[in-house]
Amino acid sequence: MIRTVQSYLAVRRAAGHKLRNAGSMLDSFARYAVERGEQHIRTVTVIEWASQGSTPGERDRRLRSVCRLARYMHAEDERHEIPPAAHFHQKKRRRVPYIYSHTEIRRLMEASMQLRPQNSLRRYTYTTLIGLLAATGMRISEALALQYSDITSEGILIRKTKFQKSRLLPVHPTVLSQMESYLIRRRKKVSPGLDVFVKNDGGRMGYSGVIRTFHELLSVARIASVGHRRPRIHSLRHTFAVRTLEASPTGRRRVGQHMLAMHTYMGHCNIDSTYWYLEVTPELLDDIATSSESFLCGEHP
């Protein structure tokens, strides 16, 4: 059982899935089953093991992780049972994203220019980083992984990241111009290197350090949570998606083409992730409701 789980994890990871939490959960399940002398997945054992989770969400995640494993193993050996994935009936709910206003993004960039020490690269690094995230919607991990060769005259190259995808992001000439200005300053301030965004000592920027600084910037810019909508650095990606959809052309066919193009640009694994922005964003739901009312009243766009 343990060896089969390791083989399964190796196959999934080779396909681009990190599986940090799922890996530890499946290792735990494999040991649990082996201790009971079982070499095949049994539904009753899976549910007993999953029930040890401390919260409904954790129990559901434990169960679903083994269900995926069971389907994989059942294809090779039908003696493996496939448990009911909905046994705990825990429906995943994605949090409603915070959408920054143009003024808030400007205040974040102004706050970045107040970072210490004075006349350091740090303030220009964060100003450029925030502007880039807002203008392209790329993931923070993708931005921190950028290298000099990824900034091209045709756009910004995102190399294999999430889901092992690579893509070229066409960007406005002003974005490339700002990136080039930053790179010139970066070359003067710190020693040569491959990474675009670096710390004052030239070292690579870490995710945790960036998040800590971003929280400082939120405070300086006086940006706070609104209800359950909490401003995060990833919210810049949500903001880009929503603003792009707001500018979507009218007409059913053109909107569909626009969504497909955005799905590719954002690097989503499936288009459901793109349509999700329509479902959970109040700004867009209001537009959808207005358009639906007009359609039902016989007014065609």
C-alpha positions in Angstrom: 0.0 0.0 0.0 2.7 2.5 1.0 4.7 1.8 -2.1 1.6 2.2 -4.3 0.9 5.6 -2.7 4.4 6.8 -3.3 4.1 5.7 -7.0 0.8 7.6 -7.3 2.3 10.8 -5.7 5.2 10.6 -8.1 2.9 10.4 -11.1 0.8 13.4 -9.9 3.9 15.5 -9.1 5.4 14.8 -12.5 2.2 16.3 -13.9 2.9 19.5 -12.0 0.9 19.0 -8.8 2.8 19.9 -5.6 0.6 17.8 -3.3 2.3 19.0 -0.1 -0.8 18.5 2.1 -2.3 15.7 0.1 1.0 13.8 0.2 1.2 13.8 4.0 -2.5 12.8 4.2 -2.1 9.9 1.9 1.1 8.7 3.7 -0.9 8.8 6.9 -3.8 6.8 5.4 -1.4 4.2 4.0 0.1 3.6 7.4 -3.3 3.5 8.9 -4.4 0.8 6.5 -1.2 -1.2 6.7 -1.5 -1.3 10.5 -4.9 -3.1 10.0 -3.3 -5.6 7.7 -5.0 -4.2 4.6 -3.4 -4.0 1.2 -6.4 -2.8 -0.7 -8.5 0.3 -0.1 -11.7 -0.4 1.8 -14.5 2.2 2.1 -15.1 1.6 5.8 -11.4 2.1 6.6 -11.2 5.3 4.6 -14.2 6.8 6.4 -12.9 5.7 9.8 -9.5 7.4 9.0 -11.1 10.5 7.5 -13.4 10.9 10.5 -10.3 11.6 12.6 -10.1 15.1 11.1 -10.7 17.8 13.6 -13.1 19.9 11.4 -15.7 19.1 8.8 -13.5 20.7 6.2 -10.5 18.6 7.1 -12.6 15.4 7.2 -13.9 16.2 3.7 -10.3 16.9 2.4 -9.0 13.7 3.8 -11.8 11.7 2.2 -11.5 13.3 -1.2 -7.7 12.8 -1.3 -8.1 9.1 -0.8 -11.0 9.0 -3.3 -8.6 10.3 -6.0 -6.1 7.7 -5.0 -8.7 4.9 -5.0 -9.8 5.8 -8.6 -6.2 5.6 -9.7 -5.6 2.2 -8.0 -9.0 0.8 -9.0 -8.0 1.1 -12.7 -5.2 -1.4 -12.1 -6.9 -3.6 -9.5 -10.6 -3.7 -9.0 -10.2 -5.0 -5.5 -9.7 -1.4 -4.4 -13.0 0.2 -3.4 -13.9 3.7 -4.3 -15.5 5.5 -1.4 -18.3 8.0 -1.9 -16.6 11.4 -2.2 -19.6 13.3 -0.8 -19.9 11.3 2.4 -19.2 14.3 4.6 -21.2 16.7 2.3 -18.7 19.5 2.7 -19.0 21.9 -0.2 -16.0 24.0 -0.8 -16.7 27.7 -0.8 -14.2 30.2 -2.2 -13.9 33.4 -0.4 -15.3 36.5 -2.1 -12.3 38.5 -3.4 -11.4 42.0 -2.5 -11.4 44.3 -5.5 -9.0 47.3 -5.3 -10.1 50.6 -6.7 -7.8 52.6 -8.9 -7.2 55.0 -6.0 -6.2 52.2 -3.6 -3.7 50.8 -6.1 -2.2 54.2 -6.5 -2.0 54.6 -2.7 -0.3 51.2 -2.4 2.4 52.3 -4.9 2.8 55.7 -3.1 3.2 53.8 0.2 5.9 51.7 -1.4 7.9 54.8 -2.2 7.9 55.5 1.6 9.7 52.3 2.5 13.0 52.5 4.2 15.9 52.8 3.9 15.7 56.0 1.8 17.2 56.0 -1.7 17.2 52.2 -1.6 16.2 49.8 -4.3 13.5 48.4 -2.0 11.0 51.1 -2.5 11.3 50.9 -6.3 11.2 47.2 -6.2 7.8 47.1 -4.4 6.4 50.0 -6.5 7.2 48.1 -9.7 6.1 44.8 -8.3 2.7 46.1 -7.3 2.2 47.9 -10.6 3.1 44.8 -12.5 0.7 42.6 -10.6 -2.1 45.1 -11.1 -1.4 45.5 -14.8 -1.0 41.9 -15.7 -2.9 39.8 -13.1 0.1 37.4 -12.8 0.5 35.3 -9.6 2.9 36.7 -7.0 5.0 33.5 -7.4 5.3 34.1 -11.1 6.4 37.7 -10.6 9.1 36.7 -8.0 10.4 34.0 -10.4 10.9 36.4 -13.3 14.4 36.6 -14.8 16.0 39.2 -17.1 15.4 37.0 -20.2 11.7 36.8 -19.4 11.2 40.6 -20.2 11.0 40.7 -23.9 9.8 43.3 -26.5 6.8 41.0 -27.3 5.7 40.7 -23.7 6.6 39.0 -20.4 7.3 35.3 -20.5 5.9 33.2 -17.6 7.9 30.0 -17.5 6.6 26.7 -16.1 4.9 27.4 -12.8 1.6 26.2 -11.7 0.3 23.2 -13.6 3.7 23.2 -15.5 2.4 25.8 -18.0 4.3 28.5 -19.8 2.7 31.5 -21.4 3.6 34.9 -23.0 1.8 37.9 -21.6 1.3 40.7 -24.1 1.5 43.9 -22.1 1.0 47.6 -22.7 4.1 49.5 -23.9 4.0 51.6 -20.7 4.4 48.4 -18.6 7.5 47.4 -20.5 8.8 50.9 -20.2 8.4 50.9 -16.4 10.0 47.5 -16.2 13.0 48.7 -18.2 13.4 51.8 -16.0 13.4 49.5 -12.9 15.9 47.1 -14.4 18.3 50.0 -15.2 18.1 51.2 -11.6 18.4 47.6 -10.3 21.6 47.1 -12.3 23.1 50.2 -10.8 22.1 49.4 -7.2 23.0 45.8 -6.8 25.4 43.2 -8.2 24.5 41.4 -11.4 22.1 38.5 -11.3 19.4 36.7 -13.2 16.4 37.6 -11.0 14.3 40.7 -11.8 13.1 41.4 -8.3 15.7 41.3 -5.6 16.4 42.6 -2.1 18.8 45.4 -1.4 21.6 43.0 -1.0 20.9 41.4 -4.4 19.4 38.2 -2.9 16.2 36.7 -4.2 13.0 37.9 -2.6 11.1 35.4 -0.6 7.3 35.0 -0.5 6.9 35.4 3.3 9.0 38.6 3.3 7.0 40.1 0.5 3.7 39.3 2.3 4.9 41.0 5.5 5.9 44.1 3.7 2.6 44.1 1.8 0.7 44.1 5.1 2.7 47.2 6.1 1.8 48.9 2.8 -1.9 48.1 3.4 -1.7 49.9 6.7 0.1 52.9 5.4 -2.3 53.1 2.4 -5.3 52.8 4.9 -6.8 49.9 3.1 -8.8 47.5 5.4 -11.1 44.6 5.1 -14.7 45.1 4.0 -16.9 42.5 5.7 -15.4 39.1 4.8 -13.5 40.6 1.9 -9.9 40.9 3.0 -7.3 42.7 0.9 -4.4 40.4 0.0 -1.6 40.6 -2.5 -3.4 38.0 -4.5 -6.4 40.3 -4.7 -4.4 42.3 -7.3 -4.9 39.3 -9.6 -8.6 39.2 -8.8 -8.8 43.0 -9.5 -7.2 42.6 -12.9 -9.6 39.8 -13.8 -12.7 41.8 -12.8 -11.6 45.0 -14.5 -10.9 43.0 -17.6 -14.3 41.4 -17.6 -16.0 44.7 -16.9 -14.4 45.9 -20.2 -15.6 42.8 -22.0 -17.2 43.5 -25.4 -20.9 43.1 -25.7 -22.6 40.3 -27.6 -22.8 36.6 -26.6 -20.2 35.4 -29.1 -17.7 38.1 -28.4 -18.0 37.7 -24.6 -17.3 33.9 -25.0 -14.2 34.7 -27.1 -13.1 37.2 -24.5 -13.5 34.7 -21.6 -11.4 32.1 -23.5 -8.7 34.6 -24.2 -8.6 35.6 -20.5 -8.6 32.0 -19.4 -5.4 31.5 -21.5 -3.8 34.9 -20.3 -4.4 34.1 -16.6 -3.0 30.6 -16.9 -6.0 28.9 -15.4 -6.2 25.1 -15.4 -9.8 25.1 -16.5 -12.2 27.8 -17.7 -14.4 27.3 -14.6 -11.8 29.3 -12.7 -12.3 32.2 -15.1 -16.1 32.1 -15.0 -15.9 32.1 -11.1 -15.1 35.8 -11.2 -18.6 36.4 -12.7 -20.3 34.4 -9.9 -18.6 35.9 -6.8 -17.9 39.5 -7.6 -20.6 41.9 -6.6 -19.4 44.5 -9.2 -20.0 42.0 -12.0 -23.1 40.4 -10.5 -24.8 43.8 -10.7 -24.0 44.1 -14.4 -25.2 40.5 -15.0 -28.5 41.2 -13.1 -29.1 44.4 -15.2 -28.4 42.6 -18.5 -30.6 39.7 -17.5 -33.5 42.0 -16.7 -33.1 43.8 -20.0 -33.0 40.5 -21.9 -36.2 39.2 -20.1 -37.9 42.4 -21.0 -37.2 41.8 -24.6 -34.3 44.2 -24.9 -31.5 42.5 -26.8 -27.9 43.8 -26.6 
